[in-house]
Structures are given as C-alpha cells and as structure tokens.
C-alpha cells in the first residue's frame, strides 16, 4: 500500500492549529481597529450634519421672516434636547452633543429654554450657538444687525 502523502514534503501538508489561531487573532485585531475608526467617523459625520442642518434651519427662519414680513423664532430647550423653528417640528439634539446658546437676555425664558428671533427686516436678536461633541467644538454665529448666519470652522476643544 502506498501512502497518499508520500510525494509531499514535510511541512507542506497545511497550516498548524497554532498558525491558524495566530492568523485569526491578527484578523480580529484589525477588524476591531476598523470598527473603532468607523464608529468615530460616524459620530463625526453625525455632528457635522447636525451643525450644518442647524445653520440651514436658522437661515430658513431668517428668509421666512423677510419673505412673510413677520418675526420668526428659533427656540432651544437644553433639558429636553431639541430646537425648533416657529411652526415646524422639533429637531432632536443627540445626547452625546452639548449645546450652549448666547442670546439677548430678554429672550431667555429659563436656563434651559431660550430663543433667537429673526425680525421682518432681516435683523435678529443675534447670538452664538456652540455645539460640543466628541472633543470637537463648532459654533454658529448670528449677527444681530444683518441676521447673517455664519457656520464657524470646527475646533478641537481643550
């Protein structure tokens, strides 16, 4: 009887169990690193999308005030974590984002409830909205005289 592996050399029969376990361990480490980077990128994307959407909603509020010749409010509630343009649905703010609003004192109802107002002539109460998420800070400035909404470049918080 002839051995079916007689023509093969020693060491060419395949991988040992130890070699397979080491390869699987390395693969697991690589996949874990990719998942962490993907999660961080997703959080960063969500944060950027939130700030852009908020700036767009502020600009829409100003445009509505001018077009309809009426004052339009932009409300924030820090404890319930939402913002809202008059007459529209509330937009939730993710729990991982911290938000501060600086505006005219007369438009602050409580520590958690404040408003920006865009007036019919395009001006506004003015203010700054600052969002902080995952060690990145982004500010949106609203000029009181012109009502111009400016999305500032993101900065690392420190």
N, C-alpha and C positions, 0 to 999 in steps of 0.2 A: 504494500500500500504506500502510496505516495502522499506526503504531507502537502496540503494545498498551499501552504505558505513557504514551501521550501525554496522557491525562487526569490522571495523577498529578503531584503537585508534586515538586520536587527535595527530597530529604531524607526523603521519606515511603515510600521503597521498602523499608525494613527496617533492620536493625542492621548496623553495620560490624563487621569482624572484631575490631578493637581494642575496641569496646564489648562484644562477646561475651566476649573474653578477660578484660577487667576485671571483668565480672559474675561469671564463673566463678571468678576469683581471690578475690573477696569472699566468694562462697559457700563456697569451700574453707576460708578463714579462719574463718568462722562454724562450719562443721562440725568443724574441729579444736578450737575452743574448747568446743563442746558435748561432744565426746568426752573431753576432759581433765576437765571437770566431772563427767561421768558416771563416769569411772574413779575420781575422788576420792570421789564419793558411794558408789560400790560398795565401796571399801575401808573407808570409814567405817561402812557398814552391816554389813560382814563383822566388823569389830572390835566393834561394839556387840552383834551376835548372839553372838560368841564370849564376851564378858564376861557377858551375860545367861545363856547356856547353862551357863557355869561356875558361876555363882551358883545356878542351878536344881539342878545336879548336887550342889553342896555341901549344899543344903537337903534334897535327896532322901537323901543319905548320913546326915544327922542324923536324919531321920524314920525311916529304916531301922534305925538304931542303937536308937532308942527303941522302935519297934514290935516288933523282934525280940529286944530285950534282949541286944544284943551290940555289941561295938566294931566300927566301920566305918571303914576307912582311905580316904584320898583321896591318891593318890600323884602326884608330879610328876617328870618327868625332863626337865631343861633341855637336855641334849645331844641326846637323841633326839626332843625336842619333842612331848611328849604328857602328858596327865593321865588318871587312871583312878580310878574308884570301885571298891572291892573287889567282885569278882565280875562286873564289867561290862567292856565293850570299852574299849580305849584310844581317847581322843579326841585327834586330832592338833592341834597348835598351828601356825598358819601361820608360815612362815619370816620373814615381814615383822613378826611380833609378837615383842617382847622380854618376858620374864616373870621376875619375881623373887618369891620366897616367903620370908616371915619366919615362923618357927615355933619350937617348943621344940627346943633343941639335941639332945636325946636322940632326936628323930625325923628328924634329918638324917643320912642314910647316907653321903653324899658331897656335893661341891659341886654336882653335877648331879642328885642323887636325894634327895628329901625327901618327908615325909608329914605330913598333918594327920590326926588321929584324932578321931572323934566317939564319945563313950562312951555306954553304955546309959542313963545318967541324963540325956542331952541335952547335957551339957557337952562340951568339946573341948580339944584342945591349944592352940587359939587360934592366931591369926596374921593375916597380911595378904598377899594376893596382889596384885601390881601388874603390870599389863599396859601396854605402851607400843607404839603403832603409829601411824605417820604423824603424829608430833608431838602425839599425844593420849595422856594417861595416865589409866588407870582403875584404881581399887583396889576390892578386895573384902575386907572385914574380917570376921573370925570371932572372936567373943567367947569367951574361954576358959571363963568361968563358965556362961554360958547356951547356948553353941553357936550363938547367933544369927548369921546370915549377912546382912551389910549391903553392898549394892552402892552405892558412893560415886559422886557425880556426876563425870562426866569432866572433866578439867582439861587445859589446854594444857601441854605440857612445855616447859621452858625452861632 
